[in-house]
Amino acid sequence: MSLFAFFAITIMVGIIVFMDWVPTPLNRNIDGMNVKERLPSTFIHGLLGIGFAIANLLVWKWVILVGAIWYSVVLLSAIRNWWIAYFFNIHQGEITPEIYEQHYSRNVRILPHFNRNPVIPDVQHMLIHVSVLLAVIASWSSFFAA
C-alpha cells in the first residue's frame, strides 16, 4: 500500500502544481494571479506532498498518519467549498458566488447548473478533488497496513 500512496500523492501534487502554474482552459483563474499569489499553494501542497510521499516509501507510520489526516481535512474543505455549495446552494466556505464569478467562472465546466446555484465545480477542481480523494484512501490504507 505504501507504493500506491506514494504514487497517489505524487500524482495529486503534480496536478495541483500544474494547475497553479501552467495556463490552460481548465484553470483560467490563474490568468490574473501573480507569482506571490501562486507560491503558497505550491509550497504547501508541494512540500507537504513530497514529505508525505517519501514517508510512505520509508513507512514512517506517524508521518503517514499526519498525511492521512491532512488530506482528509483538505477533502472535507473541498466538499464544503464546492460540493455542498453546488448541490445545496449553501455557501459557507471560501467559494462564494462572488468569488466564483470573479475567479472561476471562465474555467471549463462539464456539470450543469443545479438548484439555481451560480457555483459549479469546474474540471480543474474536479480533477484535484478526485486526486485528493485517492490520496486520502491511499494514505489511510497505507497507515493501517504499516
N, C-alpha and C positions, 0 to 999 in steps of 0.2 A: 504493500500500500504506500510505502514511503516514496517510491518512484512515481506512482500515479499522482501523489500530492505534489511532488516536485514539478512534474510537467503541467499539472492543472494550474498551479500558482504561477509558474513561468509564463504560460500562455496568457493568463489573466493580466499579469503585469505588462506583457507585450502589447496586449490590446489597449490597455489604459494609456500606456506611454505613447503608443502610436496615435491614439485619438487626441492626446494632448498636443502633439507636435506636427503631424502630417495632415495638411488640409485636404479634405475630401468632401463630397456632398453629404456624407454621413455626419460630419462634425463642423458644420459651418459656424457653429458657436465660437470656434477659436479664431475666426477671422479678425475680430476686433480686440483680441487679447494680446497683451504684450508679454515678453518673456517672464517678467516678475509675477504675472498672474498665472502662468502655466507651471512655474517651478514647484510650488508647494505640492500639487498633485503628483508630479513626477517624483519628487523626493520622498513623499510619504508612501505612496503606493510602490514606487520602485525600490527604495531601500528596504522597507519592511518586507516586501515581496521576496527580494533576494535573500534576506535573512531567514525568512520562513521557509523558502525553498531549500536552502542549504541545511537548515535544521532538520528537514525531512530526510535528506540524504544521509546526514550524520546521526539520525534518530535521537535528537535531543528532545526528549519527551516533554519537558516543561515548556520549551520554546514552541514546539508543535501545538501544545495546548493554548498558549497565548495567541498563536496564529489562528487556531480554530475559533477562539473567542472573538478575535479581531475581525475575521471575515464574516462571522455571524452578525456582528454589530453593523458592519458595512452593508450586508444583505438586508438586514432589518431597516436600515436607513434608506436603502433604495426602494424597498417595498413601501415605506411610509411616504417618501418623497414623490414617487412616480406611480405606483400601482394602486395604492389606496386613493390617491388623487384621481387617477383615471377611472377606476371602477365606481367609486362612491362620491366623487366630486367634493372631496374633503381635502383642504389644502392646509395642513398643519406643519408640513415640513418646509424646507428651504425653497422648493419649487412651487412658487405661487403662480397664478395666471399671468401676472405682470412680469415676473422673472422669466417664465416660459416664453412669453411673447417676445421679450427683449433678446433672449439668448438662444433659444432652442427651436423656435417656430420655423426656421428655414432649414433645419436638418431633415433628412429623408425620414418619412414615416410610412409604415405599412398598415398600421392599425386604424380602424375607422374612428370617427368621432363617436363618443359614447356618453350617454347620460348628460348631454348638454355641457360637457366638460371641455374647456379650452386646452387642458394639459393632456397631451397624448405622448406616451413614451415613444421616442424616436429609435431608429435602428441602432444608432450609436449606443444608446443606453441599454437597449435590449441585449446587444452583444456583451456589453460589460456585465449586465446583471446575470446572464447565463454563465459567464465565465466565473463570476463571484460565487454563484450557486455551486458550480463544480469545485471551486476551491474550498468552499465550506464542507461539502460532502467528503472530498478527498482529505482535508485536514482532520476532520473528526474521525474518519476511518483510520487514518494513519496514527492518530493519537491512541485510539482504542486497540490498535494492532501492535503498538510499540511495547 
